[in-house]
């Protein structure tokens, strides 16, 4: 079968609906085949067929399915474009270092014309987690250095023994 502008799932669903509807309505099998051929030709060429040369049932079914088929074609086109953009972005993205090392991708020397490095969600979250951990470590180190400084002797004016309550 030739590459269709809709997904295989949509194509199979449409063909199954045509077949089951016309069989349930007890129409001739050749009408179901004729309708399927009209839709296959429309999907293959993109040209709306001249329905005057076809049976009334085939015209009705195609006319009812026509808007749905067009929506499916548009949806598939957008999905293919999005997939192409993701593939292109993936190829531009720098691969991460091995899992036993750092998950953050290597950053080449950035020039003004160099494209930005695109990180996937996992890499962004890992980078953010490491930044937070480093910030906590820095804060703890600063607090530890403050507590390691010898405490100055307390002023005699602030002790309770120096107060005179007479």
MDTraj code that builds the backbone (N, CA, C; nanometers):
import mdtraj as md
import numpy as np

residues = "UNK UNK UNK UNK UNK UNK UNK UNK UNK UNK UNK UNK UNK UNK UNK UNK UNK UNK UNK UNK UNK UNK UNK UNK UNK UNK UNK UNK UNK UNK UNK UNK UNK UNK UNK UNK UNK UNK UNK UNK UNK UNK UNK UNK UNK UNK UNK UNK UNK UNK UNK UNK UNK UNK UNK UNK UNK UNK UNK UNK UNK UNK UNK UNK UNK UNK UNK UNK UNK UNK UNK UNK UNK UNK UNK UNK UNK UNK UNK UNK UNK UNK UNK UNK UNK UNK UNK UNK UNK UNK UNK UNK UNK UNK UNK UNK UNK UNK UNK UNK UNK UNK UNK UNK UNK UNK UNK UNK UNK UNK UNK UNK UNK UNK UNK UNK UNK UNK UNK UNK UNK UNK UNK UNK UNK UNK UNK UNK UNK UNK UNK UNK UNK UNK UNK UNK UNK UNK UNK UNK UNK UNK UNK UNK UNK UNK UNK UNK UNK UNK UNK UNK UNK UNK UNK UNK UNK UNK UNK UNK UNK UNK UNK UNK UNK UNK".split()
xyz = np.array([
    [0.0847, -0.1176, 0.0000],
    [0.0000, 0.0000, 0.0000],
    [0.0894, 0.1242, 0.0000],
    [0.0481, 0.2210, -0.0745],
    [0.1207, 0.3470, -0.0872],
    [0.1116, 0.4266, 0.0432],
    [0.2104, 0.5094, 0.0697],
    [0.2115, 0.5949, 0.1884],
    [0.0919, 0.6899, 0.1822],
    [0.0094, 0.6849, 0.2846],
    [-0.1120, 0.7661, 0.2881],
    [-0.0915, 0.8910, 0.3727],
    [-0.1696, 0.9964, 0.3469],
    [-0.1551, 1.1200, 0.4255],
    [-0.2223, 1.1125, 0.5621],
    [-0.2764, 0.9975, 0.5988],
    [-0.3363, 0.9782, 0.7310],
    [-0.2687, 0.8586, 0.7965],
    [-0.2876, 0.8459, 0.9265],
    [-0.2278, 0.7334, 0.9975],
    [-0.2987, 0.6039, 0.9587],
    [-0.2289, 0.4948, 0.9790],
    [-0.2863, 0.3636, 0.9480],
    [-0.4093, 0.3386, 1.0341],
    [-0.4060, 0.3853, 1.1574],
    [-0.5185, 0.3682, 1.2489],
    [-0.6441, 0.4366, 1.1945],
    [-0.6296, 0.5596, 1.1474],
    [-0.7439, 0.6336, 1.0921],
    [-0.7946, 0.5647, 0.9663],
    [-0.7009, 0.5248, 0.8808],
    [-0.7387, 0.4575, 0.7567],
    [-0.8176, 0.3288, 0.7874],
    [-0.7646, 0.2466, 0.8772],
    [-0.8331, 0.1217, 0.9121],
    [-0.9697, 0.1487, 0.9741],
    [-0.9781, 0.2518, 1.0576],
    [-1.1051, 0.2863, 1.1213],
    [-1.2095, 0.3277, 1.0175],
    [-1.1692, 0.4101, 0.9214],
    [-1.2631, 0.4551, 0.8179],
    [-1.3107, 0.3369, 0.7336],
    [-1.2173, 0.2531, 0.6930],
    [-1.2543, 0.1381, 0.6099],
    [-1.3445, 0.0411, 0.6862],
    [-1.3156, 0.0202, 0.8131],
    [-1.3985, -0.0682, 0.8940],
    [-1.5385, -0.0098, 0.9112],
    [-1.5479, 0.1203, 0.9323],
    [-1.6794, 0.1835, 0.9466],
    [-1.7605, 0.1738, 0.8184],
    [-1.6946, 0.1936, 0.7057],
    [-1.7667, 0.1827, 0.5775],
    [-1.8168, 0.0400, 0.5601],
    [-1.7286, -0.0552, 0.5792],
    [-1.7661, -0.1956, 0.5589],
    [-1.8776, -0.2371, 0.6543],
    [-1.8616, -0.2089, 0.7839],
    [-1.9627, -0.2522, 0.8807],
    [-2.0954, -0.1795, 0.8599],
    [-2.0920, -0.0512, 0.8243],
    [-2.2170, 0.0232, 0.8027],
    [-2.2939, -0.0301, 0.6831],
    [-2.2248, -0.0530, 0.5743],
    [-2.2945, -0.0990, 0.4549],
    [-2.3375, -0.2444, 0.4658],
    [-2.2656, -0.3240, 0.5420],
    [-2.3076, -0.4628, 0.5626],
    [-2.4299, -0.4663, 0.6527],
    [-2.4307, -0.3838, 0.7571],
    [-2.5455, -0.3799, 0.8484],
    [-2.6695, -0.3315, 0.7741],
    [-2.6524, -0.2359, 0.6854],
    [-2.7663, -0.1841, 0.6099],
    [-2.8048, -0.2759, 0.4949],
    [-2.7325, -0.3859, 0.4811],
    [-2.7586, -0.4885, 0.3803],
    [-2.7548, -0.4341, 0.2382],
    [-2.6551, -0.3521, 0.2105],
    [-2.6337, -0.3047, 0.0744],
    [-2.5433, -0.4041, 0.0029],
    [-2.5342, -0.3879, -0.1252],
    [-2.4508, -0.4786, -0.2034],
    [-2.3041, -0.4596, -0.1667],
    [-2.2273, -0.5672, -0.1671],
    [-2.0852, -0.5560, -0.1342],
    [-2.0086, -0.4678, -0.2330],
    [-2.0557, -0.4624, -0.3579],
    [-1.9854, -0.3799, -0.4553],
    [-1.9982, -0.2307, -0.4223],
    [-2.1044, -0.1900, -0.3534],
    [-2.1180, -0.0509, -0.3115],
    [-2.0153, -0.0169, -0.2031],
    [-1.9928, -0.1121, -0.1134],
    [-1.8913, -0.0916, -0.0094],
    [-1.7532, -0.0805, -0.0737],
    [-1.7237, -0.1676, -0.1686],
    [-1.5947, -0.1630, -0.2376],
    [-1.5793, -0.0341, -0.3171],
    [-1.6869, 0.0079, -0.3812],
    [-1.6832, 0.1323, -0.4586],
    [-1.6526, 0.2515, -0.3675],
    [-1.7181, 0.2546, -0.2513],
    [-1.6950, 0.3630, -0.1555],
    [-1.5507, 0.3613, -0.1044],
    [-1.5010, 0.2431, -0.0739],
    [-1.3627, 0.2305, -0.0270],
    [-1.2636, 0.2760, -0.1342],
    [-1.2920, 0.2444, -0.2593],
    [-1.2044, 0.2870, -0.3691],
    [-1.2043, 0.4393, -0.3843],
    [-1.3217, 0.4999, -0.3692],
    [-1.3312, 0.6464, -0.3788],
    [-1.2437, 0.7109, -0.2713],
    [-1.2544, 0.6593, -0.1492],
    [-1.1774, 0.7168, -0.0385],
    [-1.0285, 0.6899, -0.0566],
    [-0.9922, 0.5707, -0.0998],
    [-0.8506, 0.5397, -0.1242],
    [-0.7919, 0.6312, -0.2321],
    [-0.8680, 0.6530, -0.3392],
    [-0.8208, 0.7426, -0.4457],
    [-0.8076, 0.8861, -0.3948],
    [-0.9027, 0.9291, -0.3128],
    [-0.8953, 1.0646, -0.2576],
    [-0.7717, 1.0788, -0.1676],
    [-0.7463, 0.9775, -0.0853],
    [-0.6293, 0.9820, 0.0025],
    [-0.4987, 0.9777, -0.0773],
    [-0.4982, 0.9013, -0.1854],
    [-0.3759, 0.8864, -0.2644],
    [-0.3453, 1.0110, -0.3471],
    [-0.4488, 1.0720, -0.4024],
    [-0.4266, 1.1855, -0.4929],
    [-0.4528, 1.3207, -0.4290],
    [-0.5432, 1.3260, -0.3314],
    [-0.5799, 1.4533, -0.2702],
    [-0.6812, 1.5310, -0.3532],
    [-0.7277, 1.4711, -0.4611],
    [-0.8236, 1.5376, -0.5503],
    [-0.9634, 1.4847, -0.5189],
    [-1.0554, 1.5791, -0.4995],
    [-1.1940, 1.5398, -0.4729],
    [-1.2514, 1.4729, -0.5976],
    [-1.3041, 1.3525, -0.5827],
    [-1.3536, 1.2798, -0.7002],
    [-1.4851, 1.3375, -0.7527],
    [-1.5107, 1.3096, -0.8790],
    [-1.6395, 1.3444, -0.9390],
    [-1.7377, 1.2357, -0.8981],
    [-1.8310, 1.2688, -0.8104],
    [-1.9209, 1.1692, -0.7536],
    [-2.0401, 1.1372, -0.8435],
    [-2.0552, 1.2076, -0.9543],
    [-2.1697, 1.1846, -1.0424],
    [-2.1671, 1.0452, -1.1046],
    [-2.0492, 0.9890, -1.1224],
    [-2.0369, 0.8579, -1.1866],
    [-2.0472, 0.7422, -1.0880],
    [-2.0777, 0.7709, -0.9611],
    [-2.0812, 0.6667, -0.8583],
    [-2.2221, 0.6491, -0.8037],
    [-2.2412, 0.5407, -0.7304],
    [-2.3732, 0.5102, -0.6753],
    [-2.4120, 0.6131, -0.5692],
    [-2.5416, 0.6166, -0.5423],
    [-2.5925, 0.7126, -0.4444],
    [-2.5364, 0.6850, -0.3049],
    [-2.5263, 0.5589, -0.2680],
    [-2.4714, 0.5231, -0.1364],
    [-2.3260, 0.5676, -0.1251],
    [-2.2457, 0.5468, -0.2279],
    [-2.1051, 0.5862, -0.2272],
    [-2.0936, 0.7378, -0.2142],
    [-2.1811, 0.8123, -0.2830],
    [-2.1796, 0.9574, -0.2741],
    [-2.2137, 1.0047, -0.1331],
    [-2.3156, 0.9425, -0.0730],
    [-2.3586, 0.9819, 0.0614],
    [-2.2477, 0.9545, 0.1631],
    [-2.1916, 0.8344, 0.1577],
    [-2.0883, 0.7975, 0.2549],
    [-1.9661, 0.8877, 0.2389],
    [-1.9212, 0.9110, 0.1157],
    [-1.8045, 0.9968, 0.0959],
    [-1.8329, 1.1386, 0.1432],
    [-1.9502, 1.1902, 0.1135],
    [-1.9866, 1.3262, 0.1541],
    [-1.9883, 1.3384, 0.3067],
    [-2.0332, 1.2337, 0.3751],
    [-2.0359, 1.2372, 0.5217],
    [-1.8952, 1.2266, 0.5820],
    [-1.8096, 1.1482, 0.5189],
    [-1.6757, 1.1265, 0.5728],
    [-1.5731, 1.2302, 0.5272],
    [-1.6058, 1.3047, 0.4239],
    [-1.5120, 1.4008, 0.3649],
    [-1.4520, 1.4972, 0.4672],
    [-1.5331, 1.5651, 0.5517],
    [-1.4741, 1.6576, 0.6501],
    [-1.3845, 1.5861, 0.7522],
    [-1.4247, 1.4687, 0.7929],
    [-1.3458, 1.3924, 0.8896],
    [-1.2112, 1.3495, 0.8298],
    [-1.2129, 1.3109, 0.7044],
    [-1.0891, 1.2713, 0.6363],
    [-0.9962, 1.3917, 0.6234],
    [-1.0503, 1.5071, 0.5879],
    [-0.9678, 1.6276, 0.5766],
    [-0.9048, 1.6661, 0.7108],
    [-0.9816, 1.6533, 0.8191],
    [-0.9272, 1.6824, 0.9517],
    [-0.8159, 1.5840, 0.9860],
    [-0.8355, 1.4579, 0.9523],
    [-0.7331, 1.3565, 0.9798],
    [-0.6065, 1.3835, 0.8982],
    [-0.6224, 1.4274, 0.7732],
    [-0.5075, 1.4604, 0.6891],
    [-0.4305, 1.5763, 0.7509],
    [-0.5007, 1.6794, 0.7951],
    [-0.4361, 1.7953, 0.8563],
    [-0.3670, 1.7568, 0.9876],
    [-0.4341, 1.6758, 1.0682],
    [-0.3763, 1.6310, 1.1952],
    [-0.2489, 1.5495, 1.1713],
    [-0.2513, 1.4620, 1.0723],
    [-0.1336, 1.3818, 1.0397],
    [-0.0204, 1.4686, 0.9865],
    [-0.0538, 1.5695, 0.9075],
    [0.0483, 1.6599, 0.8542],
    [0.1183, 1.7332, 0.9686],
    [0.0384, 1.7852, 1.0632],
    [0.0973, 1.8558, 1.1771],
    [0.1820, 1.7621, 1.2627],
    [0.1352, 1.6388, 1.2819],
    [0.2114, 1.5417, 1.3617],
    [0.3432, 1.5069, 1.2943],
    [0.3425, 1.4923, 1.1628],
    [0.4669, 1.4622, 1.0902],
    [0.5639, 1.5801, 1.0964],
    [0.5125, 1.7010, 1.0872],
    [0.5981, 1.8195, 1.0980],
    [0.6601, 1.8288, 1.2374],
    [0.5788, 1.8020, 1.3398],
    [0.6302, 1.8066, 1.4774],
    [0.7367, 1.6988, 1.4981],
    [0.7140, 1.5813, 1.4435],
    [0.8124, 1.4736, 1.4553],
    [0.9419, 1.5111, 1.3838],
    [0.9300, 1.5760, 1.2695],
    [1.0498, 1.6192, 1.1964],
    [1.1260, 1.7237, 1.2762],
    [1.0532, 1.8172, 1.3406],
    [1.1194, 1.9178, 1.4239],
    [1.1899, 1.8518, 1.5427],
    [1.1251, 1.7521, 1.6043],
    [1.1879, 1.6823, 1.7165],
    [1.3128, 1.6075, 1.6714],
    [1.3060, 1.5421, 1.5555],
    [1.4238, 1.4716, 1.5039],
    [1.5374, 1.5694, 1.4775],
    [1.5043, 1.6836, 1.4189],
    [1.6055, 1.7844, 1.3883],
    [1.6671, 1.8387, 1.5177],
    [1.5840, 1.8660, 1.6161],
    [1.6340, 1.9167, 1.7443],
    [1.7190, 1.8109, 1.8138],
    [1.6804, 1.6873, 1.8019],
    [1.7553, 1.5788, 1.8643],
    [1.8934, 1.5662, 1.8008],
    [1.9022, 1.5850, 1.6703],
    [2.0304, 1.5765, 1.6020],
    [2.1203, 1.6935, 1.6405],
    [2.0609, 1.8101, 1.6667],
    [2.1387, 1.9268, 1.7061],
    [2.1847, 1.9172, 1.8505],
    [2.1105, 1.8437, 1.9321],
    [2.1394, 1.8335, 2.0746],
    [2.2678, 1.7543, 2.0959],
    [2.3480, 1.7992, 2.1911],
    [2.4710, 1.7293, 2.2243],
    [2.4352, 1.6096, 2.3105],
    [2.4946, 1.4959, 2.2825],
    [2.4613, 1.3754, 2.3585],
    [2.5197, 1.3845, 2.4986],
    [2.4469, 1.3319, 2.5997],
    [2.4965, 1.3388, 2.7369],
    [2.6141, 1.2440, 2.7582],
    [2.6916, 1.2735, 2.8599],
    [2.8026, 1.1885, 2.8978],
    [2.7453, 1.0600, 2.9575],
    [2.8247, 0.9578, 2.9703],
    [2.7799, 0.8286, 3.0222],
    [2.7082, 0.8447, 3.1555],
    [2.6175, 0.7532, 3.1881],
    [2.5346, 0.7632, 3.3075],
    [2.6165, 0.7552, 3.4357],
    [2.7298, 0.6831, 3.4365],
    [2.8087, 0.6745, 3.5578],
    [2.8837, 0.8039, 3.5851],
    [2.8976, 0.8869, 3.4839],
    [2.9577, 1.0172, 3.5024],
    [2.8457, 1.1191, 3.5169],
    [2.8659, 1.2357, 3.4685],
    [2.7695, 1.3429, 3.4797],
    [2.6667, 1.3336, 3.3675],
    [2.5399, 1.3600, 3.3981],
    [2.4341, 1.3539, 3.2972],
    [2.4221, 1.4822, 3.2170],
    [2.4961, 1.5831, 3.2557],
    [2.4865, 1.7114, 3.1879],
    [2.5664, 1.7028, 3.0589],
    [2.5115, 1.7468, 2.9463],
    [2.5852, 1.7353, 2.8204],
    [2.7100, 1.8223, 2.8207],
    [2.8044, 1.7794, 2.7398],
    [2.9257, 1.8572, 2.7257],
    [2.8901, 1.9890, 2.6575],
    [2.9478, 2.0959, 2.7056],
    [2.9193, 2.2248, 2.6443],
    [3.0425, 2.2702, 2.5686],
    [3.0347, 2.2759, 2.4372],
    [3.1483, 2.3239, 2.3610],
    [3.1632, 2.4743, 2.3816],
    [3.2769, 2.5284, 2.3423],
    [3.2945, 2.6726, 2.3513],
    [3.1866, 2.7384, 2.2673],
    [3.1092, 2.8211, 2.3308],
    [2.9965, 2.8813, 2.2613],
    [3.0423, 3.0047, 2.1867],
    [3.0143, 3.0039, 2.0603],
    [3.0417, 3.1202, 1.9783],
    [2.9099, 3.1926, 1.9581],
    [2.9158, 3.3101, 1.9073],
    [2.7933, 3.3862, 1.8863],
    [2.7020, 3.3179, 1.7859],
    [2.7602, 3.2482, 1.6881],
    [2.6788, 3.1837, 1.5860],
    [2.6420, 3.0413, 1.6224],
    [2.6921, 2.9893, 1.7335],
    [2.6640, 2.8516, 1.7724],
    [2.5191, 2.8395, 1.8182],
    [2.4505, 2.7328, 1.7796],
    [2.3118, 2.7149, 1.8234],
    [2.3075, 2.6798, 1.9715],
    [2.1982, 2.7139, 2.0352],
    [2.1805, 2.6837, 2.1768],
    [2.1681, 2.5332, 2.1947],
    [2.2187, 2.4839, 2.3068],
    [2.2099, 2.3410, 2.3343],
    [2.0723, 2.3143, 2.3920],
    [2.0011, 2.2213, 2.3321],
    [1.8677, 2.1863, 2.3781],
    [1.8772, 2.0636, 2.4675],
    [1.8281, 2.0765, 2.5898],
    [1.8294, 1.9658, 2.6837],
    [1.6909, 1.9073, 2.6925],
    [1.6841, 1.7764, 2.7074],
    [1.5531, 1.7163, 2.7275],
    [1.5116, 1.7350, 2.8729],
    [1.3920, 1.6959, 2.9081],
    [1.3387, 1.7217, 3.0411],
    [1.4241, 1.6557, 3.1490],
    [1.4640, 1.5335, 3.1254],
    [1.5453, 1.4613, 3.2227],
    [1.6766, 1.5353, 3.2487],
    [1.7407, 1.5822, 3.1439],
    [1.8670, 1.6534, 3.1581],
    [1.8471, 1.7863, 3.2298],
    [1.7377, 1.8582, 3.1972],
    [1.7113, 1.9859, 3.2648],
    [1.6876, 1.9645, 3.4140],
    [1.6108, 1.8606, 3.4482],
    [1.5825, 1.8334, 3.5888],
    [1.7093, 1.7931, 3.6638],
    [1.7921, 1.7125, 3.5998],
    [1.9183, 1.6717, 3.6624],
    [2.0085, 1.7925, 3.6841],
    [2.0171, 1.8803, 3.5868],
    [2.0976, 2.0013, 3.5988],
    [2.0467, 2.0886, 3.7133],
    [1.9155, 2.1068, 3.7212],
    [1.8573, 2.1882, 3.8270],
    [1.8800, 2.1240, 3.9639],
    [1.8686, 1.9929, 3.9733],
    [1.8912, 1.9216, 4.0990],
    [2.0357, 1.9419, 4.1457],
    [2.1293, 1.9321, 4.0517],
    [2.2702, 1.9513, 4.0873],
    [2.2987, 2.0956, 4.1292],
    [2.2353, 2.1921, 4.0635],
    [2.2542, 2.3329, 4.1021],
    [2.2027, 2.3580, 4.2440],
    [2.0856, 2.3026, 4.2762],
    [2.0311, 2.3189, 4.4109],
    [2.1206, 2.2531, 4.5151],
    [2.1704, 2.1331, 4.4845],
    [2.2589, 2.0627, 4.5780],
    [2.3870, 2.1430, 4.6011],
    [2.4410, 2.1999, 4.4952],
    [2.5622, 2.2812, 4.5070],
    [2.5350, 2.4062, 4.5907],
    [2.4174, 2.4682, 4.5710],
    [2.3814, 2.5864, 4.6499],
    [2.3678, 2.5495, 4.7978],
    [2.3062, 2.4340, 4.8276],
    [2.2944, 2.3895, 4.9669],
    [2.4328, 2.3656, 5.0268],
    [2.5185, 2.3031, 4.9497],
    [2.6547, 2.2758, 4.9962],
    [2.7292, 2.4062, 5.0264],
    [2.7139, 2.5048, 4.9395],
    [2.7793, 2.6347, 4.9591],
    [2.7284, 2.7010, 5.0865],
    [2.5979, 2.6955, 5.1073],
    [2.5387, 2.7573, 5.2272],
    [2.5875, 2.6853, 5.3516],
    [2.5888, 2.5523, 5.3494],
    [2.6350, 2.4755, 5.4654],
    [2.7822, 2.5041, 5.4943],
    [2.8619, 2.5139, 5.3900],
    [3.0042, 2.5443, 5.4089],
    [3.0210, 2.6811, 5.4739],
    [2.9420, 2.7780, 5.4301],
    [2.9499, 2.9123, 5.4872],
    [2.9064, 2.9098, 5.6337],
    [2.8020, 2.8347, 5.6658],
    [2.7544, 2.8255, 5.8049],
    [2.8570, 2.7548, 5.8917],
    [2.9186, 2.6498, 5.8397],
    [3.0203, 2.5774, 5.9170],
    [3.1411, 2.6641, 5.9438],
    [3.1804, 2.7451, 5.8484],
    [3.2970, 2.8313, 5.8698],
    [3.2674, 2.9374, 5.9751],
    [3.1426, 2.9810, 5.9853],
    [3.1049, 3.0793, 6.0876],
    [3.1072, 3.0160, 6.2261],
    [3.0622, 2.8918, 6.2396],
    [3.0573, 2.8268, 6.3706],
    [3.1951, 2.7815, 6.4154],
    [3.2875, 2.7635, 6.3250],
    [3.4225, 2.7223, 6.3603],
    [3.5054, 2.8378, 6.4158],
    [3.4624, 2.9597, 6.3960],
    [3.5316, 3.0762, 6.4503],
    [3.5095, 3.0761, 6.6009],
    [3.6156, 3.0971, 6.6789],
    [3.6034, 3.0946, 6.8245],
    [3.5098, 3.2064, 6.8686],
    [3.4239, 3.1702, 6.9596],
    [3.3272, 3.2669, 7.0094],
    [3.3976, 3.3687, 7.0975],
    [3.3583, 3.4908, 7.0828],
    [3.4134, 3.5978, 7.1651],
    [3.3570, 3.5846, 7.3060],
    [3.4344, 3.6202, 7.4044],
    [3.3805, 3.6133, 7.5415],
    [3.2630, 3.7090, 7.5568],
    [3.1681, 3.6664, 7.6354],
    [3.0488, 3.7481, 7.6557],
    [3.0830, 3.8696, 7.7400],
    [3.0158, 3.9728, 7.7097],
    [3.0364, 4.0971, 7.7833],
    [2.9819, 4.0816, 7.9249],
    [3.0484, 4.1340, 8.0248],
    [2.9995, 4.1203, 8.1616],
    [2.8670, 4.1928, 8.1837],
    [2.8355, 4.2881, 8.1020],
    [2.7091, 4.3586, 8.1217],
    [2.5881, 4.2732, 8.0869],
    [2.6045, 4.1695, 8.0080],
    [2.4894, 4.0919, 7.9649],
    [2.4668, 3.9695, 8.0496],
    [2.5549, 3.9363, 8.1393],
    [2.5353, 3.8172, 8.2220],
    [2.4362, 3.8481, 8.3310],
    [2.3701, 3.7488, 8.3808],
    [2.2677, 3.7667, 8.4828],
    [2.3293, 3.7991, 8.6192],
    [2.4534, 3.7572, 8.6425],
    [2.5174, 3.7841, 8.7719],
    [2.5535, 3.9311, 8.7879],
    [2.5686, 4.0016, 8.6807],
    [2.6065, 4.1413, 8.6893],
    [2.4875, 4.2321, 8.7155],
    [2.3695, 4.1750, 8.7039],
    [2.2503, 4.2578, 8.7277],
    [2.2309, 4.2746, 8.8779],
    [2.1942, 4.3883, 8.9120],
    [2.1699, 4.4167, 9.0529],
    [2.0236, 4.4482, 9.0715],
    [1.9543, 4.3620, 9.1447],
    [1.8097, 4.3787, 9.1636],
    [1.7773, 4.4351, 9.3010],
    [1.8567, 4.5065, 9.3612],
    [1.8302, 4.5554, 9.4950],
    [1.7356, 4.6708, 9.4983],
])
top = md.Topology()
chain = top.add_chain()
for i, resn in enumerate(residues, 1):
    res = top.add_residue(resn, chain, resSeq=i)
    for name in ("N", "CA", "C"):
        top.add_atom(name, md.element.get_by_symbol(name[0]), res)
traj = md.Trajectory(xyz[None], top)
